[in-house]
Amino acid sequence: MISEKQIEDTICKLYEKAAIVLCDDVKSALENALENEEDDLAKLNISNILKNIELAEEKSIPMCQDTGLPIVFVKLGNVDVENLYNGIAKGVEKATANVPLRPNVVDPITRQNSGINVGNKVPIIDIELIDEPYIEFTIMPKGFGSENNNKMAMLLPADGVEGIKDYVVDAVLSAGGKPCPPMVIGVGIGGTSDMALKLGKKALLGTVGERNSDETLASMEEEILERINKNGKGPMGLGGKTTALDVKILKMDTHTAGLPVGVVIQCWADRHATIRLYDE
């Protein structure tokens, strides 16, 4: 049995790691971008981002003041679990006090702040059932400087691949410097309107710089990334060659009459952390 307390402690440590330590693939992408940039201001902006990442790890403080809305992806296998929701919620509350995390969770109407990053249906928990001997937790602290620039469209099937690519590029470039570029772009194709955006979020969990195993999607990722970066908006929207670090796409089947596309924009702080627990 995986206990509620075990889940609480796991979520707390996972949130701390996600808030403070940026994944190696994202750091490498930023370092490569610094080498490839020619514009002095773009180089300065990326250098400052890398210094910020280094200081966050050295001082064990969050890399960004916006420590995000708590999103938890759960892959639930063949294990016995004690009170999954309470364990996750208590872990988020504990991390808010221990890290500390900025209290971001408010009522959408009254704007009243819970102070603990736990509220009505928050943390947001996505559960995927799997046939494996473990439960896997992934924390994604999603900041709203980038989240506010997400886009979703119900394209027509006739729009096809070219329509999808055009929509994604336009959605990203219309955001300008607001999402704190260089960005990572998650794209969800198919399903329903809500599922397309969820797929876009899940796409952000993929390794930056690693292409999709689906050749068509890999080609789309490469072309969209190239088109975004050719525009020259650059780091922080102040000019340069690196507006986006990568584009990640996931797809699922959909209705014959539709073509849902969700575009989820993530700032340079593409934060997430994952751990598996086994029922011993």
C-alpha positions as CSV (number, residue, x, y, z in Angstrom):
1,M,0.0,0.0,0.0
2,I,1.3,3.4,-1.0
3,S,0.2,5.6,2.0
4,E,-1.3,9.1,1.9
5,K,1.8,10.4,3.8
6,Q,4.1,8.9,1.3
7,I,2.2,10.6,-1.5
8,E,2.3,13.9,0.4
9,D,6.0,13.8,1.0
10,T,6.6,12.8,-2.7
11,I,4.5,15.6,-4.1
12,C,6.2,18.2,-1.8
13,K,9.7,17.1,-2.9
14,L,8.7,16.9,-6.5
15,Y,7.2,20.4,-6.5
16,E,10.3,21.7,-4.9
17,K,12.5,20.1,-7.5
18,A,10.3,21.4,-10.4
19,A,10.2,25.0,-9.0
20,I,14.0,25.2,-8.4
21,V,15.8,23.0,-10.8
22,L,15.3,23.3,-14.6
23,C,15.5,20.1,-16.6
24,D,18.9,19.4,-18.3
25,D,17.3,19.3,-21.8
26,V,16.0,22.8,-21.4
27,K,19.2,24.1,-20.0
28,S,21.1,22.6,-22.9
29,A,18.7,24.2,-25.4
30,L,19.3,27.6,-23.8
31,E,23.1,27.1,-23.9
32,N,22.9,26.1,-27.6
33,A,20.7,29.2,-28.3
34,L,23.3,31.4,-26.6
35,E,26.0,30.0,-28.9
36,N,23.9,30.4,-32.0
37,E,22.7,34.0,-31.3
38,E,24.4,36.9,-33.1
39,D,22.5,39.8,-31.6
40,D,24.1,41.3,-28.5
41,L,20.8,42.0,-26.7
42,A,19.6,38.4,-27.4
43,K,22.9,37.1,-26.0
44,L,22.5,39.2,-22.9
45,N,18.9,38.1,-22.3
46,I,19.8,34.4,-22.6
47,S,22.9,34.9,-20.5
48,N,20.7,36.4,-17.8
49,I,18.3,33.5,-18.0
50,L,21.1,31.0,-17.5
51,K,22.6,33.0,-14.6
52,N,19.1,33.0,-13.0
53,I,18.9,29.2,-13.4
54,E,22.3,28.8,-11.8
55,L,21.5,31.1,-8.8
56,A,18.2,29.3,-8.2
57,E,20.0,26.0,-7.8
58,E,22.8,27.5,-5.7
59,K,20.4,29.3,-3.3
60,S,17.6,26.7,-3.5
61,I,15.0,29.3,-4.4
62,P,12.4,29.2,-7.2
63,M,13.7,30.1,-10.6
64,C,10.7,32.4,-11.3
65,Q,8.5,34.4,-8.9
66,D,5.5,32.9,-10.6
67,T,5.7,29.4,-9.2
68,G,2.7,28.4,-11.2
69,L,-0.7,26.7,-10.9
70,P,-0.2,23.2,-9.5
71,I,-0.9,20.7,-12.3
72,V,-0.3,17.0,-11.5
73,F,-0.3,14.3,-14.1
74,V,-0.8,10.8,-12.6
75,K,-0.2,7.5,-14.3
76,L,-2.0,5.0,-12.1
77,G,-1.0,1.4,-12.5
78,N,-1.7,-1.8,-10.6
79,V,-1.0,-0.5,-7.1
80,D,-2.9,0.0,-3.9
81,V,-3.1,3.7,-3.0
82,E,-4.4,5.3,0.1
83,N,-6.4,8.6,-0.5
84,L,-4.7,9.8,-3.6
85,Y,-6.4,13.2,-3.7
86,N,-5.6,14.1,-0.1
87,G,-2.0,13.0,-0.5
88,I,-1.5,15.3,-3.5
89,A,-3.4,18.2,-2.0
90,K,-1.4,18.0,1.3
91,G,1.8,17.7,-0.7
92,V,1.1,20.9,-2.6
93,E,0.2,22.7,0.6
94,K,3.4,21.5,2.3
95,A,5.5,22.6,-0.7
96,T,3.9,26.1,-0.6
97,A,5.1,26.5,3.0
98,N,8.5,24.8,2.6
99,V,9.9,26.0,-0.7
100,P,8.2,28.5,-0.4
101,L,5.8,28.9,-3.3
102,R,3.9,32.0,-4.1
103,P,0.2,31.5,-3.3
104,N,-1.4,31.7,-6.7
105,V,-4.7,30.0,-6.3
106,V,-7.8,32.3,-6.2
107,D,-11.5,32.0,-6.7
108,P,-12.2,33.2,-10.3
109,I,-15.0,35.4,-9.3
110,T,-14.2,36.8,-5.8
111,R,-10.4,36.6,-6.4
112,Q,-10.1,35.3,-2.8
113,N,-6.7,33.6,-2.3
114,S,-6.6,30.3,-0.4
115,G,-3.0,31.1,0.6
116,I,-2.0,27.4,0.2
117,N,-2.2,26.7,-3.5
118,V,-5.1,24.4,-2.9
119,G,-8.7,25.3,-3.7
120,N,-11.8,24.3,-5.6
121,K,-10.7,21.5,-7.9
122,V,-7.1,22.6,-7.5
123,P,-4.5,21.1,-7.6
124,I,-5.5,20.1,-11.1
125,I,-5.1,16.3,-11.3
126,D,-5.1,14.3,-14.6
127,I,-5.2,10.6,-14.2
128,E,-4.2,8.1,-16.9
129,L,-4.8,4.4,-16.2
130,I,-1.9,2.1,-17.1
131,D,-1.1,-1.6,-16.9
132,E,2.1,-1.3,-14.9
133,P,3.3,-2.1,-11.3
134,Y,3.7,1.6,-10.3
135,I,2.1,5.0,-9.9
136,E,3.9,7.9,-11.6
137,F,3.6,11.5,-10.6
138,T,4.6,14.5,-12.8
139,I,4.4,18.0,-11.4
140,M,4.0,20.9,-13.9
141,P,4.0,24.3,-12.3
142,K,2.3,26.3,-15.1
143,G,3.0,30.1,-14.9
144,F,0.3,32.3,-16.3
145,G,2.5,34.8,-18.2
146,S,2.6,32.0,-20.8
147,E,-0.7,30.3,-20.0
148,N,-2.6,33.6,-20.8
149,N,-1.4,33.3,-24.4
150,N,-2.6,29.8,-25.1
151,K,-4.9,29.4,-28.2
152,M,-7.4,26.8,-29.3
153,A,-9.3,26.5,-32.6
154,M,-11.8,24.1,-34.2
155,L,-10.3,24.0,-37.7
156,L,-12.0,22.4,-40.6
157,P,-10.8,19.0,-41.8
158,A,-10.2,20.6,-45.2
159,D,-7.6,22.9,-43.5
160,G,-5.3,19.9,-43.2
161,V,-1.7,19.9,-42.2
162,E,-0.9,23.3,-43.7
163,G,-3.8,24.9,-41.8
164,I,-2.5,23.4,-38.6
165,K,1.0,24.7,-39.2
166,D,-0.3,28.2,-40.1
167,Y,-2.5,28.4,-37.0
168,V,0.2,27.4,-34.6
169,V,2.7,29.8,-36.0
170,D,0.2,32.7,-36.0
171,A,-0.8,31.8,-32.4
172,V,2.8,31.9,-31.1
173,L,3.9,35.0,-33.0
174,S,0.8,36.9,-31.8
175,A,1.9,36.4,-28.2
176,G,5.0,38.5,-28.9
177,G,7.2,38.9,-25.8
178,K,4.5,38.3,-23.3
179,P,5.3,34.7,-22.5
180,C,9.0,35.4,-21.8
181,P,10.6,33.8,-24.8
182,P,12.4,31.7,-25.8
183,M,9.4,29.5,-25.4
184,V,8.6,25.8,-25.7
185,I,5.4,25.2,-27.7
186,G,3.1,22.2,-27.0
187,V,0.5,21.4,-29.7
188,G,-2.4,19.0,-29.3
189,I,-4.2,17.8,-32.4
190,G,-7.5,15.9,-32.4
191,G,-9.9,14.7,-29.7
192,T,-12.3,17.4,-28.6
193,S,-11.7,21.1,-27.8
194,D,-10.7,20.5,-24.2
195,M,-8.6,17.4,-25.1
196,A,-6.6,19.3,-27.7
197,L,-5.4,21.7,-25.1
198,K,-4.7,18.9,-22.6
199,L,-2.7,17.1,-25.2
200,G,-0.7,20.4,-25.8
201,K,0.1,20.5,-22.1
202,K,1.2,16.9,-22.1
203,A,3.3,17.5,-25.2
204,L,5.4,20.0,-23.1
205,L,6.6,17.0,-20.9
206,G,8.6,15.7,-23.9
207,T,12.3,16.1,-24.2
208,V,13.3,19.4,-25.7
209,G,15.4,18.8,-28.9
210,E,14.1,15.3,-29.4
211,R,11.9,14.7,-32.4
212,N,8.6,12.9,-32.5
213,S,8.7,9.2,-33.5
214,D,5.9,9.9,-35.9
215,E,7.6,11.2,-39.1
216,T,4.8,13.4,-40.1
217,L,4.6,15.1,-36.7
218,A,8.4,15.3,-36.5
219,S,8.4,17.2,-39.9
220,M,5.6,19.5,-38.6
221,E,7.6,20.2,-35.4
222,E,10.7,21.1,-37.4
223,E,8.9,23.4,-39.9
224,I,6.8,25.2,-37.3
225,L,9.9,25.8,-35.1
226,E,11.9,27.1,-38.1
227,R,9.0,29.5,-39.1
228,I,8.6,30.8,-35.6
229,N,12.4,31.6,-35.2
230,K,12.7,33.1,-38.7
231,N,10.4,35.9,-37.5
232,G,13.1,37.4,-35.4
233,K,11.1,38.2,-32.2
234,G,13.9,36.6,-30.2
235,P,14.5,36.3,-26.4
236,M,12.0,38.4,-24.4
237,G,10.6,39.6,-27.7
238,L,13.5,42.0,-28.1
239,G,15.0,40.5,-31.2
240,G,17.2,37.5,-32.1
241,K,17.2,34.1,-33.6
242,T,15.6,32.2,-30.8
243,T,11.9,32.9,-30.2
244,A,11.2,29.2,-29.4
245,L,13.5,26.4,-28.1
246,D,11.3,23.6,-29.5
247,V,7.8,22.6,-30.7
248,K,6.3,19.4,-29.4
249,I,3.2,17.8,-30.9
250,L,0.9,15.0,-29.7
251,K,-2.2,13.8,-31.5
252,M,-5.3,11.6,-30.9
253,D,-8.2,10.5,-33.1
254,T,-11.1,12.8,-33.5
255,H,-14.6,13.1,-35.1
256,T,-14.8,13.0,-38.8
257,A,-16.3,16.5,-38.9
258,G,-13.6,18.2,-36.9
259,L,-9.9,19.2,-36.5
260,P,-9.3,20.6,-33.0
261,V,-5.9,22.2,-32.4
262,G,-4.7,23.4,-29.1
263,V,-1.6,25.5,-28.7
264,V,0.0,25.7,-25.2
265,I,2.8,28.1,-24.7
266,Q,5.4,27.7,-22.1
267,C,8.0,30.3,-21.2
268,W,11.8,29.4,-21.0
269,A,11.1,28.0,-17.5
270,D,9.7,24.7,-18.9
271,R,9.4,23.2,-15.5
272,H,8.3,19.7,-14.7
273,A,9.5,16.8,-12.5
274,T,8.6,13.1,-12.5
275,I,8.9,10.2,-10.1
276,R,7.5,6.6,-9.8
277,L,6.4,4.9,-6.7
278,Y,6.1,1.1,-6.5
279,D,3.8,-0.8,-4.2
280,E,6.2,-3.0,-2.2
